Amino acid sequence: MKFKLLSLCLLLSLTSLAKAENLGYTKFEPLKIGLDLDYAPLEYVDNNGRPQGLDVELTQVLMKRLNIPYTYSPNSWENISGDVLSGRVGLGMMVYSPYRKDIVNYSRAVFRLYYQVAYRKNESEQFDMRHLEGKNIAYMASRPITDTLTKAGAVLHVVRDLPKALKDLSGGRYDAVICFRYQAKYHIHHQNLTNLTTEDLTLTPREYCYVSVNSDLIRVIDRELIKMEKEGVIDEIYGEYITKLGSFQIPHWVWWTLGSALLLAFLALIFQQHLHSRRLHREMRRAQKSEQLKIVFLANVSHALRTPLNAIIGFSDLLCSMPEGALSVPEQQEMLEQIHGNGEQLLYFINELLQLSTIQGNGIDFQLVECNIGLLISEYANLIRPDVKEGVVLQTNAAEQEVIVMTDPNHLRLVTMHMLNNAVKHTAQGSITISYRIQDNGLYIEVKDTGDGLPNDLKENIFMLLSDKHTFVQEQSPGLGLSICKAIIDAAHGKIGVESTEGQGATFWFWIPCKIK
């Protein structure tokens, strides 16, 4: 009997060890995790040399669920990022950086960090992003904040010790300190800095993630984080400092200001999209089958919606808060135009999003008819020609002989015209050339321009802006139009692509199989 119990314990131990060894970690060679010595309340080392903090608590639960043996490697913050990137430690936690996305792997966001500005109470100065010129602003090293403060004309003070910086602010050394919400809440409370107060800043929030050079480890962590989020484990651990601060609270007076306009806009949107509602519901049900895709999709849509909303709210805030007569009529008109322009941008994005959802949710019914491609290409060129900038030459390169194919002219027009519109928008001088030919038992069409070209970070995922966790829909991106084009070409069993060098133009092309007459 004792032998059976011993064998059972040994079997369970080996099973547990084998599970951890799938990633190469054992109790003899545990996962080494980087730990910041002084980054309260997230992670720090107490007076007895023990790791403490919310990150430590979360990691303890996560590693136990994954059955991964681990040990901590405490270090100063400026060295931890280097330890992770070099592989000296196998895992760490840090803010997502687009500048490092190609050399290290980030997990899904554990939570999002929102910025605040801390300053002394009863100060007459304003500390929004429009009134920082000449002010002494302290912050921990961050490229986005450095760029923003530099443009605002602030005097920059990069610090390594945030608690000391807040104490120095209380004593009058700085005009303000920029940090994350939870940091301001924690340190002001624990240092009893009663003469300090805080305000939210309309800066893009940052994602706080696990990070590692081991992509397999991050994939395993991502799957487990999804389960922990559903079970409420993350909220329980970070609730006091993070979860309650994570949602952006819009002031009530802003709702009163924008309520009527938003209500009318949404009613109009509901009416316009009534015929598409069933298709949208089917797409939502299908998206729920893949939890990871849904998370990425919602994160990117949230980012794209937040950008124009922040502008609308920011300018509305300024218009409502400024005393009467403080702004001139031209200044007020400019702000109203900004609100209107961002509203139009928001509506355009929503319409694109609904069109993409309809295509992906219900498929495409192609109506094939006999088409003279030369005539169609000439028609497209004539339609776009009035929009071509002065000095730009628009030309077509036709095939040597007449090309007649069986294809759907409506979808062919949508894809080709979108490529032409992109070329016109980004070409200020030189030429735009649209050409076509029969190739590999199909129709090949390309649009070549001498314009701006594509930024390097958009080349690989320009057709999948809502499906890639590292790329958001931004002002410099082409929106969702190319995602719609790809959905159409994929449904036709074709191919679509782009060749471009930033600053030297771009060539967009697609190929679809079709019957040649």
Residue pairs with C-beta under 8 A, 6 or more apart in sequence:
16 67
17 26
17 27
19 67
20 26
20 66
20 67
20 68
20 69
23 31
23 68
23 214
23 216
23 217
23 220
25 31
25 68
25 69
25 70
25 90
26 69
27 69
30 68
30 69
30 70
30 71
31 63
31 68
31 69
31 70
31 71
31 90
31 91
31 217
32 70
32 71
32 72
32 73
32 88
32 89
32 90
32 91
33 59
33 70
33 71
33 72
33 73
33 89
33 90
33 91
33 92
34 72
34 73
34 75
34 80
34 83
34 84
34 89
34 91
34 92
35 43
35 45
35 51
35 56
35 72
35 73
35 74
35 75
35 80
36 42
36 43
36 44
36 74
36 75
36 76
36 77
36 80
37 44
37 45
37 74
37 75
37 76
37 77
38 44
38 45
38 76
38 77
38 161
39 53
39 77
40 52
40 53
40 186
40 187
40 190
41 53
41 54
41 182
41 186
41 241
42 53
42 54
42 55
42 93
42 182
43 51
43 52
43 53
43 54
43 55
43 56
43 93
44 51
44 52
44 53
45 51
45 52
45 74
46 52
51 72
51 74
54 237
54 238
54 241
54 242
55 93
56 72
57 237
58 110
58 234
58 237
58 238
59 70
59 93
61 228
61 233
61 237
62 221
62 224
62 225
62 228
63 69
63 70
65 224
65 227
65 228
66 220
66 221
66 224
70 91
73 83
73 88
73 89
75 83
77 160
78 160
80 89
80 92
80 94
81 92
81 94
82 88
83 89
83 92
84 91
84 92
84 94
84 104
84 211
84 212
84 213
85 100
85 103
85 104
85 213
87 213
90 212
90 213
90 214
90 217
91 210
91 211
91 212
91 214
91 217
92 210
92 211
92 212
93 110
93 208
93 209
93 210
93 211
94 208
94 209
94 211
95 113
95 142
95 206
95 207
95 208
95 209
96 106
96 109
96 206
96 207
96 208
96 209
97 143
98 457
98 470
99 143
101 470
104 211
104 212
104 213
105 211
105 212
105 213
105 214
105 215
105 217
105 218
106 207
106 209
106 210
106 211
106 218
106 469
106 470
107 209
107 210
107 211
107 218
107 221
107 222
107 225
108 209
108 222
108 225
108 226
108 295
108 469
109 207
109 208
109 209
109 299
110 208
110 209
110 210
110 225
110 234
110 238
111 208
111 234
111 238
111 242
111 243
111 246
112 205
112 206
112 207
112 208
112 246
113 180
113 181
113 182
113 205
113 206
113 207
113 208
114 180
114 181
114 200
114 205
114 245
114 246
114 248
115 145
115 178
115 179
115 180
115 181
115 200
115 201
115 203
115 205
116 178
116 179
116 180
116 181
116 184
116 198
116 199
116 200
116 201
117 127
117 176
117 177
117 178
117 198
117 199
117 201
118 166
118 169
118 176
118 177
118 178
118 179
118 184
118 188
118 196
118 197
118 198
119 125
119 127
119 169
119 175
119 176
119 177
119 196
119 197
119 198
119 199
120 169
120 170
120 172
120 195
120 196
120 197
121 195
121 196
121 197
123 175
125 131
125 135
125 175
127 135
127 175
127 176
127 199
128 199
128 201
128 202
129 148
129 152
129 201
129 202
129 203
130 152
130 318
132 149
132 152
132 153
132 154
132 176
133 152
133 153
133 154
134 153
134 154
134 155
135 154
135 155
135 175
135 176
136 154
136 155
136 157
136 173
136 174
136 175
136 176
137 149
137 154
137 155
137 156
137 157
137 174
137 175
137 176
137 177
137 178
138 157
138 158
138 159
138 165
138 168
138 169
138 174
138 176
138 177
138 178
139 145
139 149
139 156
139 157
139 158
139 159
139 177
139 178
139 179
140 158
140 159
140 160
140 162
140 179
141 158
141 160
144 203
144 204
144 206
145 178
145 203
146 156
146 158
148 203
149 156
149 178
150 156
157 165
157 174
159 165
162 177
162 179
162 183
162 187
163 187
163 191
165 174
165 177
166 177
166 179
166 184
166 187
166 188
166 191
166 193
166 196
167 191
167 193
168 174
169 175
169 176
169 177
169 193
169 196
170 191
170 193
170 195
170 196
177 184
178 201
180 206
181 198
181 200
181 245
182 241
182 242
182 245
184 198
185 198
185 241
185 245
186 241
187 193
188 196
188 198
200 248
202 310
202 313
202 314
204 303
204 306
210 218
210 221
210 225
211 218
212 218
222 292
225 234
226 291
226 292
226 295
228 234
229 235
234 243
235 243
250 313
251 317
253 320
254 313
254 316
254 317
254 320
257 316
257 320
258 312
258 313
258 316
261 343
265 343
265 347
269 347
269 350
273 280
273 354
276 354
276 358
279 357
279 358
279 361
279 362
280 354
280 357
280 358
280 361
282 361
282 362
283 357
283 358
283 360
283 361
283 362
286 361
287 293
287 294
287 297
288 294
293 467
296 466
296 467
296 468
296 469
297 466
297 467
299 469
300 465
300 466
300 468
300 471
300 472
300 473
301 353
301 466
303 472
303 473
304 349
304 472
304 473
304 474
305 346
305 349
307 474
307 475
308 342
308 343
308 345
308 346
308 349
309 342
309 346
311 338
311 339
311 342
312 339
312 342
312 343
312 346
315 335
315 336
315 338
315 339
316 339
318 327
318 335
319 327
319 332
319 335
319 336
327 335
348 479
349 473
349 479
349 480
352 479
352 480
352 481
352 484
353 480
355 480
355 484
356 466
356 480
356 483
356 484
356 487
359 484
359 487
359 488
359 491
360 487
363 491
364 411
364 487
364 488
364 491
364 492
366 407
366 408
366 411
366 491
366 492
367 408
367 410
368 406
368 407
368 408
368 514
368 515
369 406
369 407
369 408
369 409
370 404
370 405
370 406
370 517
371 404
371 405
371 406
371 407
371 409
371 412
372 402
372 403
372 404
373 399
373 403
373 404
373 405
373 436
373 443
374 398
374 399
374 402
374 403
374 436
376 409
376 412
376 413
377 396
377 398
377 416
377 434
377 436
377 445
378 396
380 413
380 416
380 417
380 420
380 434
381 394
381 396
381 420
381 434
383 417
384 394
384 417
384 420
384 421
384 424
385 394
387 421
387 424
388 394
388 424
388 427
388 432
389 424
389 427
389 428
389 429
391 428
391 429
392 424
392 427
392 428
392 429
392 430
392 431
392 432
393 430
393 431
393 432
394 431
394 432
394 433
394 434
395 431
395 432
395 433
395 434
396 433
396 434
396 435
397 433
397 434
397 435
397 436
398 435
398 436
399 436
399 437
399 438
403 436
403 437
403 438
403 443
403 516
404 516
404 517
405 438
405 443
405 514
405 515
405 516
405 517
406 514
406 515
406 517
407 443
407 512
407 514
408 492
411 488
411 492
412 512
414 484
414 485
414 488
415 485
415 488
415 489
415 496
415 510
416 434
416 445
416 447
418 481
418 482
418 484
418 485
419 447
419 485
419 508
419 510
420 432
420 434
420 447
421 481
422 447
422 478
422 481
422 482
422 508
423 432
423 447
423 448
423 449
423 451
423 506
423 508
424 432
426 449
426 451
426 452
426 453
426 506
427 449
427 450
427 451
427 452
427 505
428 451
429 450
430 449
430 450
430 451
430 505
431 449
431 450
432 447
432 448
432 449
432 450
433 447
433 448
433 449
434 445
434 446
434 447
434 448
435 445
435 446
435 448
436 443
436 444
436 445
436 446
437 444
438 444
438 516
439 511
440 511
441 513
441 516
442 494
442 511
442 512
442 513
442 514
443 511
443 512
443 514
444 509
444 510
444 511
445 509
445 510
445 511
446 507
446 508
446 509
446 510
447 507
447 508
447 509
448 505
448 506
448 507
449 505
449 506
449 507
450 504
450 505
451 505
451 506
452 502
452 503
452 505
452 506
453 500
453 501
453 502
453 503
453 504
453 505
453 506
454 462
454 498
454 500
454 502
454 506
455 476
455 502
456 502
457 471
458 471
458 476
458 477
459 498
459 500
461 467
461 468
461 470
461 471
462 477
462 478
462 482
462 498
463 482
463 483
463 485
463 486
463 496
464 471
464 483
464 486
465 471
465 472
465 473
465 477
465 479
465 480
465 482
465 483
466 473
466 480
466 483
471 477
473 479
473 480
485 496
485 510
486 496
489 495
489 496
489 510
489 512
490 496
492 512
492 513
493 512
493 513
494 510
494 511
494 512
494 513
495 510
495 511
496 508
496 509
496 510
496 511
497 508
497 509
497 510
498 506
498 507
498 508
498 509
499 506
499 507
499 509
500 506
500 507
